[in-house]
Amino acid sequence: MKVRVAVTGATGNVGSSLIQVLGQDPDVDEIVGLARRVPDWRPPKTTWVSCDISRDPISAHLTGCTVVVHLAWQIQPSRDVGTMWMTNVFGTDRVLQAIVDSGVKKLVHASSVGAYSEGPKQPVDESWPTNGIPGSSYSWMKAYVERMLDRFESTRPEISVTRLRPALIFKGESATGMRRLFLGPLFPNVLVRPSLVPIVPKNPRMMFQALHASDAAEAYRGAIHSDANGPFNIAADPVIDGDVLAGILSARTVNISPGVIRAAFAAAWHLRLVPSDPGWADLAFGTPLLDPSRAERELGFRPKITSVDAVKDLLDGLRRAKQWPTPPLERASSGAFRYKELLTGMGARDPLAERAETIRPMGFPPSN
């Protein structure tokens, strides 16, 4: 059966990859891409709609859709939790209501490893508690939305809800966007060359899983077409620890305690040297590893790219300032734009907020 898919947050790291994957899927008839800033990019089957889910009407854009994939999420401005809440929590609530109002029968929601409570650095399945890491606004908002989905499922049993909980998602083309969100305008891209990174911190709690955005997109495509619902962990092998990172960067490791690493994060954030807050250190040390067995069995999820190659792709993207032709990922990072980023207060305002006010015409026709 042909499906019509609406994707919120369609121009971001995962959304742009998902649009590409769905555009090549013969079982997808049409894609409605919702984003605050509409791109010039014209992928197959896609109609772009300018829509801020925190304030704009949503229901009309979902009418006639078979599935909604909800990816929209703000990571910045980290110093203004209220602004992030309006998109991440209030905006999600508005999307859920729009799904009901428009008669859509399936939701695929982007949760995260960050929704999980503190756990062991060994794989856990989807039954692990999702109460988040208190020190991380990203984490506790993801956990809060999990509770919203619990309530939604109990009151709307006629709507299928699938939650994907992926590990960290990377691709080279998202490097410019990630540099803006996490590293800020002071970060020199050349710094990620192996010869310029002498040491990598190492700690038993400092390990994580990664996933390439193209594999994440395939997982979402599998969820769109599957009758399975509920939560699914998504991650690739191997686990990335200090030794693996040191190998990637041709560096040596230095044992450092979590407290020292968090203090460094906090100092950089409070001194407004970076836009990302110290909660990301809490998240890195606190979250468990993921067991993706259920996704393999029920969604056919089998990553084609290793976690190491996903990290390498991102690092190469940072070195070369790679981009993709969507506003969150494009290379609007000239010296002048980096100066504008500094004026946002390094996490006090969204560095792209000014551009978000420039609304392009709604409803570009699909490309043939």
Stockholm file with secondary structure:
# STOCKHOLM 1.0

chainA/1-368         MKVRVAVTGATGNVGSSLIQVLGQDPDVDEIVGLARRVPDWRPPKTTWVSCDISRDPISAHLTGCTVVVHLAWQIQPSRDVGTMWMTNVFGTDRVLQAIVDSGVKKLVHASSVGAYSEGPKQPVDESWPTNGIPGSSYSWMKAYVERMLDRFESTRPEISVTRLRPALIFKGESATGMRRLFLGPLFPNVLVRPSLVPIVPKNPRMMFQALHASDAAEAYRGAIHSDANGPFNIAADPVIDGDVLAGILSARTVNISPGVIRAAFAAAWHLRLVPSDPGWADLAFGTPLLDPSRAERELGFRPKITSVDAVKDLLDGLRRAKQWPTPPLERASSGAFRYKELLTGMGARDPLAERAETIRPMGFPPSN
#=GR chainA/1-368 SS CCEEEEEETTTSHHHHHHHHHHHTCTTEEEEEEEESSCCSCCCBTEEEEECCTTTSCCHHHHTTCSEEEECCCCCCCTTCHHHHHIIIIIIHHHHHHHHHHHTCCEEEEECCGGGSCSCCSSEECTTSCCCCCTTCHHHHHHHHHHHHHHHHHHHCTTSEEEEEEECEEECGGGHHHHIIIIICTTCCGGGGSGGGCCEEEECTTCEECEEEHHHHHHHHHHHHHCSCCEEEEECCSSCEEHHHHHHHHTCEEEECCHHHHHHHHHHHHHTTSCSSCTHHHHHHHHCCEECCHHHHHHHCCCCSSCHHHHHHHHHHHHHHTCCCSSTTTSCCCSHHHHHHHHHTTTTTSCTTHHHHTSCCCSCCCCBC
#=GC SS_cons         CCEEEEEETTTSHHHHHHHHHHHTCTTEEEEEEEESSCCSCCCBTEEEEECCTTTSCCHHHHTTCSEEEECCCCCCCTTCHHHHHIIIIIIHHHHHHHHHHHTCCEEEEECCGGGSCSCCSSEECTTSCCCCCTTCHHHHHHHHHHHHHHHHHHHCTTSEEEEEEECEEECGGGHHHHIIIIICTTCCGGGGSGGGCCEEEECTTCEECEEEHHHHHHHHHHHHHCSCCEEEEECCSSCEEHHHHHHHHTCEEEECCHHHHHHHHHHHHHTTSCSSCTHHHHHHHHCCEECCHHHHHHHCCCCSSCHHHHHHHHHHHHHHTCCCSSTTTSCCCSHHHHHHHHHTTTTTSCTTHHHHTSCCCSCCCCBC
//
